[in-house]
């Protein structure tokens, strides 16, 4: 199945957000919050629904919550169906639990644009960034740009990693650089 065929589609039962899902933003006092404390103390008995969504069921509660949790562009997008998510401006115990699991290598997060999976936050990740900032790049160009320009891969190394020719990666990277000139 090609990456184009695996494109992400939002679930019908999550509330619609104008312009798509929002980027995750960490509040100033997030390490002292009840949500963060619950995320560290409670276990999550949920699991993945698809590449972009997970069910989160914390051990101290009876409910399960559906959470959008994926990479888009250069940021992490998150959206939970619980009231705490909306009350705390996008930071609830379910989102905190997924962050805690991801930084500890317990879950894998998919990139909606490239289809690549990340077992830990990549070096190029920016929280609270514009999820549409790199929409002008093709998935292959974005993949090469994130890995080689913003990440730690060299062109030949990334070519071997993706089973492509180094010239192909070089061309993708050159085109991506031209299209992103003047952008951060």
C-alpha atoms as an extended CHARMM CRD file, in Angstrom:
* protein
*
       184  EXT
         1         1  UNK       CA              0.0000000000        0.0000000000        0.0000000000  PROA      1               0.0000000000
         2         2  UNK       CA              1.4530000000        3.3710000000       -0.9940000000  PROA      2               0.0000000000
         3         3  UNK       CA              1.6780000000        6.3200000000        1.3780000000  PROA      3               0.0000000000
         4         4  UNK       CA             -0.9140000000        8.1690000000       -0.6980000000  PROA      4               0.0000000000
         5         5  UNK       CA             -3.3760000000        5.3210000000       -0.1760000000  PROA      5               0.0000000000
         6         6  UNK       CA             -2.7080000000        5.3960000000        3.5880000000  PROA      6               0.0000000000
         7         7  UNK       CA             -3.7170000000        9.0170000000        3.9780000000  PROA      7               0.0000000000
         8         8  UNK       CA             -5.1850000000        9.8460000000        7.3290000000  PROA      8               0.0000000000
         9         9  UNK       CA             -8.9040000000       10.4810000000        7.6490000000  PROA      9               0.0000000000
        10        10  UNK       CA            -10.4160000000       11.9780000000       10.8130000000  PROA      10              0.0000000000
        11        11  UNK       CA            -12.9740000000        9.9770000000       12.7580000000  PROA      11              0.0000000000
        12        12  UNK       CA            -16.5720000000       11.0470000000       12.5180000000  PROA      12              0.0000000000
        13        13  UNK       CA            -17.1090000000       11.0240000000       16.2780000000  PROA      13              0.0000000000
        14        14  UNK       CA            -14.3420000000       13.4860000000       17.1900000000  PROA      14              0.0000000000
        15        15  UNK       CA            -15.4290000000       17.1190000000       17.2500000000  PROA      15              0.0000000000
        16        16  UNK       CA            -14.4790000000       18.9970000000       14.1030000000  PROA      16              0.0000000000
        17        17  UNK       CA            -11.8690000000       21.6980000000       14.3670000000  PROA      17              0.0000000000
        18        18  UNK       CA            -11.7060000000       24.5380000000       11.8790000000  PROA      18              0.0000000000
        19        19  UNK       CA             -8.4810000000       24.1480000000        9.9300000000  PROA      19              0.0000000000
        20        20  UNK       CA             -7.7530000000       20.6540000000       11.2470000000  PROA      20              0.0000000000
        21        21  UNK       CA             -6.3550000000       19.4870000000       14.5640000000  PROA      21              0.0000000000
        22        22  UNK       CA             -4.4090000000       21.8870000000       16.6990000000  PROA      22              0.0000000000
        23        23  UNK       CA             -0.7320000000       21.5920000000       17.5650000000  PROA      23              0.0000000000
        24        24  UNK       CA              0.0120000000       20.4720000000       21.0950000000  PROA      24              0.0000000000
        25        25  UNK       CA              1.0800000000       23.2810000000       23.4030000000  PROA      25              0.0000000000
        26        26  UNK       CA              2.5370000000       22.6470000000       26.8280000000  PROA      26              0.0000000000
        27        27  UNK       CA              1.2520000000       25.0390000000       29.5020000000  PROA      27              0.0000000000
        28        28  UNK       CA              3.8620000000       26.8480000000       31.5990000000  PROA      28              0.0000000000
        29        29  UNK       CA              3.1120000000       24.8300000000       34.7340000000  PROA      29              0.0000000000
        30        30  UNK       CA              2.4800000000       21.4750000000       33.0230000000  PROA      30              0.0000000000
        31        31  UNK       CA              4.9300000000       19.5260000000       35.2060000000  PROA      31              0.0000000000
        32        32  UNK       CA              2.9810000000       20.5720000000       38.2950000000  PROA      32              0.0000000000
        33        33  UNK       CA             -0.4640000000       19.9180000000       36.8540000000  PROA      33              0.0000000000
        34        34  UNK       CA             -2.8650000000       17.2250000000       37.9840000000  PROA      34              0.0000000000
        35        35  UNK       CA             -2.9990000000       15.9500000000       34.3890000000  PROA      35              0.0000000000
        36        36  UNK       CA              0.7690000000       15.4010000000       34.3290000000  PROA      36              0.0000000000
        37        37  UNK       CA              0.7450000000       13.7340000000       37.7560000000  PROA      37              0.0000000000
        38        38  UNK       CA             -2.0480000000       11.3660000000       36.6550000000  PROA      38              0.0000000000
        39        39  UNK       CA             -0.1600000000       10.5590000000       33.4540000000  PROA      39              0.0000000000
        40        40  UNK       CA              2.8650000000        9.4360000000       35.4500000000  PROA      40              0.0000000000
        41        41  UNK       CA              0.9840000000        7.5750000000       38.1840000000  PROA      41              0.0000000000
        42        42  UNK       CA             -1.7580000000        5.7710000000       36.2700000000  PROA      42              0.0000000000
        43        43  UNK       CA             -1.3780000000        3.0650000000       33.6640000000  PROA      43              0.0000000000
        44        44  UNK       CA             -3.0540000000        3.2930000000       30.2740000000  PROA      44              0.0000000000
        45        45  UNK       CA             -5.0010000000        0.1860000000       29.3120000000  PROA      45              0.0000000000
        46        46  UNK       CA             -5.9390000000        1.5510000000       25.8760000000  PROA      46              0.0000000000
        47        47  UNK       CA             -4.2360000000        1.1250000000       22.5420000000  PROA      47              0.0000000000
        48        48  UNK       CA             -3.9890000000        2.2450000000       18.9440000000  PROA      48              0.0000000000
        49        49  UNK       CA             -7.1050000000        2.5190000000       16.7720000000  PROA      49              0.0000000000
        50        50  UNK       CA             -5.2570000000        3.5380000000       13.6110000000  PROA      50              0.0000000000
        51        51  UNK       CA             -2.0740000000        5.4350000000       12.7100000000  PROA      51              0.0000000000
        52        52  UNK       CA             -3.3810000000        8.6990000000       14.1430000000  PROA      52              0.0000000000
        53        53  UNK       CA             -5.7600000000        7.8050000000       16.9620000000  PROA      53              0.0000000000
        54        54  UNK       CA             -5.5420000000        5.9500000000       20.2430000000  PROA      54              0.0000000000
        55        55  UNK       CA             -7.9310000000        4.9270000000       22.9830000000  PROA      55              0.0000000000
        56        56  UNK       CA             -6.6780000000        6.0750000000       26.3880000000  PROA      56              0.0000000000
        57        57  UNK       CA             -8.1010000000        4.4190000000       29.4840000000  PROA      57              0.0000000000
        58        58  UNK       CA             -6.3360000000        5.4970000000       32.6390000000  PROA      58              0.0000000000
        59        59  UNK       CA             -6.3930000000        2.9800000000       35.4820000000  PROA      59              0.0000000000
        60        60  UNK       CA             -8.0000000000        5.4380000000       37.9440000000  PROA      60              0.0000000000
        61        61  UNK       CA            -11.0780000000        5.9970000000       35.7400000000  PROA      61              0.0000000000
        62        62  UNK       CA            -13.9160000000        4.0310000000       34.2190000000  PROA      62              0.0000000000
        63        63  UNK       CA            -14.0970000000        5.8810000000       30.9090000000  PROA      63              0.0000000000
        64        64  UNK       CA            -12.1270000000        5.5430000000       27.7230000000  PROA      64              0.0000000000
        65        65  UNK       CA            -11.2380000000        8.5060000000       25.5660000000  PROA      65              0.0000000000
        66        66  UNK       CA            -10.4060000000        8.7210000000       21.8870000000  PROA      66              0.0000000000
        67        67  UNK       CA             -7.3310000000       10.8550000000       21.2680000000  PROA      67              0.0000000000
        68        68  UNK       CA             -5.8670000000       12.0980000000       18.0080000000  PROA      68              0.0000000000
        69        69  UNK       CA             -2.0950000000       11.8220000000       18.5370000000  PROA      69              0.0000000000
        70        70  UNK       CA              0.1390000000       12.2080000000       15.4850000000  PROA      70              0.0000000000
        71        71  UNK       CA              2.8700000000       14.2340000000       13.8400000000  PROA      71              0.0000000000
        72        72  UNK       CA              1.9740000000       16.7010000000       11.1130000000  PROA      72              0.0000000000
        73        73  UNK       CA              4.4520000000       18.8980000000        9.3250000000  PROA      73              0.0000000000
        74        74  UNK       CA              7.0110000000       19.5910000000       12.0450000000  PROA      74              0.0000000000
        75        75  UNK       CA              4.7350000000       19.4560000000       15.0620000000  PROA      75              0.0000000000
        76        76  UNK       CA              2.5910000000       17.1520000000       17.1490000000  PROA      76              0.0000000000
        77        77  UNK       CA             -1.1680000000       17.4040000000       16.7900000000  PROA      77              0.0000000000
        78        78  UNK       CA             -3.4200000000       16.2580000000       19.5890000000  PROA      78              0.0000000000
        79        79  UNK       CA             -7.1230000000       16.3120000000       20.3130000000  PROA      79              0.0000000000
        80        80  UNK       CA             -9.0500000000       14.4750000000       23.0310000000  PROA      80              0.0000000000
        81        81  UNK       CA            -12.7930000000       14.0320000000       23.3960000000  PROA      81              0.0000000000
        82        82  UNK       CA            -12.7660000000       14.6450000000       27.1790000000  PROA      82              0.0000000000
        83        83  UNK       CA            -13.9690000000       17.7980000000       28.9080000000  PROA      83              0.0000000000
        84        84  UNK       CA            -10.5770000000       18.3500000000       30.5510000000  PROA      84              0.0000000000
        85        85  UNK       CA             -8.9560000000       18.7830000000       27.1310000000  PROA      85              0.0000000000
        86        86  UNK       CA            -11.2340000000       21.7020000000       26.3020000000  PROA      86              0.0000000000
        87        87  UNK       CA            -11.1710000000       23.1430000000       29.8200000000  PROA      87              0.0000000000
        88        88  UNK       CA             -7.3430000000       23.0950000000       30.0080000000  PROA      88              0.0000000000
        89        89  UNK       CA             -6.7340000000       24.4130000000       26.4820000000  PROA      89              0.0000000000
        90        90  UNK       CA             -5.5900000000       21.1070000000       25.0290000000  PROA      90              0.0000000000
        91        91  UNK       CA             -3.7760000000       19.6160000000       27.9790000000  PROA      91              0.0000000000
        92        92  UNK       CA             -5.5710000000       16.7650000000       29.7520000000  PROA      92              0.0000000000
        93        93  UNK       CA             -4.4400000000       13.6020000000       31.5420000000  PROA      93              0.0000000000
        94        94  UNK       CA             -5.0200000000       11.5330000000       28.3900000000  PROA      94              0.0000000000
        95        95  UNK       CA             -2.7910000000       13.7390000000       26.2280000000  PROA      95              0.0000000000
        96        96  UNK       CA             -0.2260000000       13.8910000000       29.0490000000  PROA      96              0.0000000000
        97        97  UNK       CA             -0.2980000000       10.0940000000       29.3010000000  PROA      97              0.0000000000
        98        98  UNK       CA              0.4760000000        9.7220000000       25.5960000000  PROA      98              0.0000000000
        99        99  UNK       CA              3.3460000000       12.2140000000       25.8520000000  PROA      99              0.0000000000
       100       100  UNK       CA              4.7220000000       10.3490000000       28.8870000000  PROA      100             0.0000000000
       101       101  UNK       CA              4.5010000000        7.0170000000       27.0530000000  PROA      101             0.0000000000
       102       102  UNK       CA              6.0920000000        8.4030000000       23.8850000000  PROA      102             0.0000000000
       103       103  UNK       CA              9.1190000000       10.0020000000       25.5640000000  PROA      103             0.0000000000
       104       104  UNK       CA              9.6880000000        6.7100000000       27.3910000000  PROA      104             0.0000000000
       105       105  UNK       CA              9.5850000000        4.6890000000       24.1600000000  PROA      105             0.0000000000
       106       106  UNK       CA              6.3590000000        2.8280000000       24.9590000000  PROA      106             0.0000000000
       107       107  UNK       CA              4.3490000000        3.9480000000       21.9190000000  PROA      107             0.0000000000
       108       108  UNK       CA              5.1090000000        4.8130000000       18.3200000000  PROA      108             0.0000000000
       109       109  UNK       CA              3.7350000000        7.9920000000       16.7360000000  PROA      109             0.0000000000
       110       110  UNK       CA              2.9490000000        8.1990000000       13.0180000000  PROA      110             0.0000000000
       111       111  UNK       CA              3.6240000000       11.1830000000       10.7790000000  PROA      111             0.0000000000
       112       112  UNK       CA              0.4330000000       12.0180000000        8.8800000000  PROA      112             0.0000000000
       113       113  UNK       CA              2.2550000000       13.5330000000        5.8990000000  PROA      113             0.0000000000
       114       114  UNK       CA              5.1070000000       11.0720000000        5.3630000000  PROA      114             0.0000000000
       115       115  UNK       CA              3.7600000000        7.8460000000        6.8550000000  PROA      115             0.0000000000
       116       116  UNK       CA              6.9790000000        7.3850000000        8.8470000000  PROA      116             0.0000000000
       117       117  UNK       CA              6.7040000000        6.1490000000       12.4480000000  PROA      117             0.0000000000
       118       118  UNK       CA              8.6940000000        7.5860000000       15.3550000000  PROA      118             0.0000000000
       119       119  UNK       CA              9.3400000000        5.5920000000       18.5510000000  PROA      119             0.0000000000
       120       120  UNK       CA             10.5520000000        8.7740000000       20.2980000000  PROA      120             0.0000000000
       121       121  UNK       CA             10.2120000000       12.5210000000       19.6790000000  PROA      121             0.0000000000
       122       122  UNK       CA             12.4670000000       13.4420000000       16.7350000000  PROA      122             0.0000000000
       123       123  UNK       CA             15.0940000000       16.1670000000       17.0360000000  PROA      123             0.0000000000
       124       124  UNK       CA             13.2540000000       18.4090000000       14.5530000000  PROA      124             0.0000000000
       125       125  UNK       CA              9.9820000000       18.4050000000       16.5510000000  PROA      125             0.0000000000
       126       126  UNK       CA              8.5740000000       21.8160000000       17.4900000000  PROA      126             0.0000000000
       127       127  UNK       CA              5.5880000000       21.9110000000       19.7950000000  PROA      127             0.0000000000
       128       128  UNK       CA              2.9640000000       24.5640000000       19.1650000000  PROA      128             0.0000000000
       129       129  UNK       CA              4.1290000000       25.0210000000       15.5490000000  PROA      129             0.0000000000
       130       130  UNK       CA              1.8570000000       25.5290000000       12.5340000000  PROA      130             0.0000000000
       131       131  UNK       CA              0.7010000000       22.0740000000       11.3200000000  PROA      131             0.0000000000
       132       132  UNK       CA              0.2890000000       23.4620000000        7.7870000000  PROA      132             0.0000000000
       133       133  UNK       CA              3.7480000000       25.0770000000        7.5530000000  PROA      133             0.0000000000
       134       134  UNK       CA              5.0950000000       22.4710000000        5.1220000000  PROA      134             0.0000000000
       135       135  UNK       CA              1.9470000000       21.7080000000        3.1320000000  PROA      135             0.0000000000
       136       136  UNK       CA              3.7070000000       23.0850000000        0.0310000000  PROA      136             0.0000000000
       137       137  UNK       CA              6.0800000000       20.0710000000        0.0460000000  PROA      137             0.0000000000
       138       138  UNK       CA              5.2470000000       16.6280000000       -1.2960000000  PROA      138             0.0000000000
       139       139  UNK       CA              5.3730000000       13.8070000000        1.2830000000  PROA      139             0.0000000000
       140       140  UNK       CA              8.6960000000       12.5800000000       -0.1630000000  PROA      140             0.0000000000
       141       141  UNK       CA             10.2130000000       16.0830000000       -0.0960000000  PROA      141             0.0000000000
       142       142  UNK       CA              9.0380000000       16.6240000000        3.4790000000  PROA      142             0.0000000000
       143       143  UNK       CA             10.4440000000       13.2580000000        4.5380000000  PROA      143             0.0000000000
       144       144  UNK       CA             13.8690000000       14.0960000000        3.0690000000  PROA      144             0.0000000000
       145       145  UNK       CA             13.7850000000       17.6490000000        4.4650000000  PROA      145             0.0000000000
       146       146  UNK       CA             12.9140000000       16.5400000000        8.0000000000  PROA      146             0.0000000000
       147       147  UNK       CA             15.4750000000       13.7420000000        8.0080000000  PROA      147             0.0000000000
       148       148  UNK       CA             18.4110000000       15.4550000000        6.2810000000  PROA      148             0.0000000000
       149       149  UNK       CA             17.9750000000       19.2060000000        6.6380000000  PROA      149             0.0000000000
       150       150  UNK       CA             16.4130000000       19.3320000000       10.1110000000  PROA      150             0.0000000000
       151       151  UNK       CA             17.3990000000       15.9070000000       11.4210000000  PROA      151             0.0000000000
       152       152  UNK       CA             20.6790000000       14.0760000000       11.7510000000  PROA      152             0.0000000000
       153       153  UNK       CA             20.6840000000       11.9570000000        8.5710000000  PROA      153             0.0000000000
       154       154  UNK       CA             23.1530000000       12.4980000000        5.7690000000  PROA      154             0.0000000000
       155       155  UNK       CA             21.8400000000       12.1340000000        2.2060000000  PROA      155             0.0000000000
       156       156  UNK       CA             23.5530000000        8.7930000000        1.5440000000  PROA      156             0.0000000000
       157       157  UNK       CA             22.6270000000        7.4410000000        4.9650000000  PROA      157             0.0000000000
       158       158  UNK       CA             18.9650000000        8.3830000000        4.4600000000  PROA      158             0.0000000000
       159       159  UNK       CA             19.0380000000        6.8860000000        0.9520000000  PROA      159             0.0000000000
       160       160  UNK       CA             20.2130000000        3.5560000000        2.3910000000  PROA      160             0.0000000000
       161       161  UNK       CA             17.6730000000        3.8060000000        5.2220000000  PROA      161             0.0000000000
       162       162  UNK       CA             14.7780000000        4.3550000000        2.7810000000  PROA      162             0.0000000000
       163       163  UNK       CA             16.1240000000        2.0200000000        0.0790000000  PROA      163             0.0000000000
       164       164  UNK       CA             16.3510000000        4.8280000000       -2.4790000000  PROA      164             0.0000000000
       165       165  UNK       CA             19.1530000000        6.1920000000       -4.6120000000  PROA      165             0.0000000000
       166       166  UNK       CA             21.2500000000        8.9670000000       -3.0850000000  PROA      166             0.0000000000
       167       167  UNK       CA             20.5270000000       11.0930000000       -6.1880000000  PROA      167             0.0000000000
       168       168  UNK       CA             16.7940000000       10.7700000000       -5.5680000000  PROA      168             0.0000000000
       169       169  UNK       CA             17.1620000000       11.9360000000       -1.9680000000  PROA      169             0.0000000000
       170       170  UNK       CA             19.4600000000       14.7520000000       -3.1090000000  PROA      170             0.0000000000
       171       171  UNK       CA             16.8890000000       15.9230000000       -5.6860000000  PROA      171             0.0000000000
       172       172  UNK       CA             14.0520000000       15.7510000000       -3.1490000000  PROA      172             0.0000000000
       173       173  UNK       CA             16.1140000000       17.7220000000       -0.6530000000  PROA      173             0.0000000000
       174       174  UNK       CA             17.1330000000       20.3410000000       -3.2300000000  PROA      174             0.0000000000
       175       175  UNK       CA             13.5000000000       20.8770000000       -4.2590000000  PROA      175             0.0000000000
       176       176  UNK       CA             12.3850000000       21.0600000000       -0.6320000000  PROA      176             0.0000000000
       177       177  UNK       CA             15.0800000000       23.6340000000        0.1630000000  PROA      177             0.0000000000
       178       178  UNK       CA             14.0190000000       25.7930000000       -2.7870000000  PROA      178             0.0000000000
       179       179  UNK       CA             10.3710000000       25.6550000000       -1.7500000000  PROA      179             0.0000000000
       180       180  UNK       CA             11.1470000000       26.4900000000        1.8860000000  PROA      180             0.0000000000
       181       181  UNK       CA             13.6260000000       29.3140000000        1.2960000000  PROA      181             0.0000000000
       182       182  UNK       CA             13.1400000000       32.0030000000        3.9040000000  PROA      182             0.0000000000
       183       183  UNK       CA             11.0300000000       29.7770000000        6.1610000000  PROA      183             0.0000000000
       184       184  UNK       CA             12.2180000000       28.5080000000        9.5490000000  PROA      184             0.0000000000
